[in-house]
Amino acid sequence: MAYADEVFRTMCRDIIDNGTDTTGEKVRPRWEDGTPAYTVKKFGVVNRYDLQKEFPILTLRRTALKSATDELLWIWQRKSNNINDLNSHIWDEWADETGSIGKAYGYQMQVKHEYKEGMFDMVDRVIWDLKNNPYSRRIMTNIYNFSDLHEMNLYPCAYSMTFNCTKDKETGKLKLNAILNQRSQDVLAANNWNVVQYSVLVHMMARECDMIPGEFVHVIADCHIYDRHIPIIEELISREAYPAPTFTLNPDKKHFYDFTPDDVKLENYQYGPQIKNIPIAV
């Protein structure tokens, strides 16, 4: 069984068996029919993945590696807030008539800030620090910009990434570790999607900075399963799991801004049947 499957099963079982049920409470999300979208939730879920051991992608069902990578690059590389620059439709419900999702995600990434070393946007600052000051404890991004929240069509869920370097004892190379902070997560729709995305990011940043990928830590404040998702989750975590596939990043590319979704690949990826038409609360 892949480690990602083990983590996912344990997390889902704990949420369903021990979580807080919000049924009847005042909640913002609604189903397409207008019904309140209640959840069972746990506070402060923390999952850890050692990227040196295996790539954390589910085998219980397929996670679309290239599509997940495309959305990540839409935010971190293309720094876009327009769905016309994205090759999927996952943001369509939050876009206006021009395709914009407001001053969210990629918009915040491309805003330049002044440092004593010069003007950088958040992504370029991360790369500069990793190359020039890898033991800094200040290497992070944060797109939860309070002054712009009123112009965001959806407040950022995955809002902060903190990078930290340690030395690998066996090779002597620097290991790139990272923590993703997430205020809220729909477990069925987004959990492994986000894990895969930010694990890919660690691999890409490590390549750019001549490091090796280390540990990825995922911190979720409100980790929830929607009421209409519980039967789906129960079926999903009862499935047979498979060994983790092997992840590869195009060896001919080094620079973060050169990567495309075609540069990520999985070998020997076995997985269970896909779940179609998952209801999404908005």
C-alpha positions, -999 to +999 in steps of 0.1 A: +000+000+000+012+035-008+019+056+023-004+083+009-033+058+010-025+049+046-025+085+056-057+092+037-076+062+052-065+071+087-075+107+083-109+100+068-117+074+094-108+098+122-129+126+108-160+104+103-157+087+137-145+115+159-152+148+140-176+176+148-209+175+128-220+209+117-256+198+107-281+225+116-254+251+123-250+284+103-227+275+073-218+295+042-215+267+015-245+255-004-252+226-028-263+233-063-299+229-052-296+255-025-294+231+004-269+240+031-237+219+027-229+206+062-197+188+071-180+165+096-147+181+105-115+179+125-094+208+136-056+210+131-049+179+110-011+175+102+002+150+077+038+144+069+053+129+037+090+120+032+096+127-005+128+108-005+109+076+003+079+078-021+058+103-040+025+108-021-002+101-047-033+081-039-038+047-055-073+042-041-083+063-070-064+082-097-051+117-090-045+135-123-008+145-119-006+167-150-038+186-143-028+192-107+006+204-118-010+227-144-030+244-117+001+247-095+020+263-123-009+286-131-005+301-096+032+298-089+048+301-124+023+319-146+011+339-116-023+342-132-058+348-117-076+342-150-091+308-159-083+314-196-047+307-187-057+274-170-062+241-189-090+228-167-124+240-155-120+236-117-122+274-111-150+281-135-176+287-108-156+314-092-147+333-123-164+365-136-173+371-172-137+380-181-124+348-166-109+366-135-111+351-100-103+385-085-071+395-066-065+359-055-039+332-058-017+340-089-024+377-086-009+378-051+022+358-063+032+383-089+029+415-068+065+428-062+076+438-027+106+458-017+134+441+003+169+455+011+182+433-017+158+447-042+123+442-056+110+406-058+076+389-061+071+361-036+082+332-059+113+349-070+122+358-034+118+322-024+142+311-051+167+339-043+167+330-006+171+293-012+201+299-035+217+327-014+206+321+022+193+285+024+195+283+062+172+313+066+141+308+087+122+334+068+116+317+034+079+317+029+049+329+008+016+342+021-013+351-002-039+358+025-037+395+019-064+411+041-065+443+022-075+425-010-099+399+004-129+419-006-117+417-042-112+379-042-140+357-056-128+330-031-106+335-001-074+314-005-076+279+010-040+269+007-025+303+016+010+299+029+041+278+020+072+278+043+105+264+031+133+251+053+166+235+044+184+207+063+214+187+054+211+151+043+234+130+065+241+104+039+249+126+008+258+159+025+234+176+001+209+202+012+173+189+016+144+211+008+115+207+032+083+226+031+051+232+051+018+240+034-007+258+056-043+255+046-072+272+064-099+248+050-101+217+029-127+196+012-111+161+018-128+143-011-124+169-037-090+184-028-069+166-003-046+145-024-048+170-052-031+196-030-006+171-016+004+161-051+007+197-062+029+210-035+050+178-035+057+186-072+065+222-062+091+209-037+107+187-064+108+216-089+122+241-064+148+216-052+159+211-088+162+248-094+183+253-063+205+222-066+190+204-036+171+172-030+135+170-020+130+164+016+098+164+038+065+178+029+042+187+058+005+195+052-013+215+080-050+218+076-070+240+101-105+229+091-103+195+076-138+184+065-159+159+047-192+171+033-224+153+043-230+142+007-195+129+004-195+106+034-208+075+015-184+081-013-155+083+012-166+052+030-165+033-003-132+048-013-113+039+019-126+003+017-109-003-016-077-022-023-046+000-024-015-005-045+022+003-041+033+038-047+044+047-082+078+062-091+078+100-098+102+115-122+109+151-132+123+158-166+161+155-161+169+179-189+153+209-172+166+227-142+149+261-139+115+264-123+101+287-150+110+262-177+088+233-163+055+224-179+030+197-169+046+174-195+078+173-174+062+153-146+057+116-150+047+085-130+059+050-136+039+019-126+009+039-114-019+015-105-051+029-091-088+021-084-117+033-104-123+070-107-152+087-089-173+107-113-196+137-108-186+145-073-210+172-060-191+204-051-203+228-025-200+265-034 
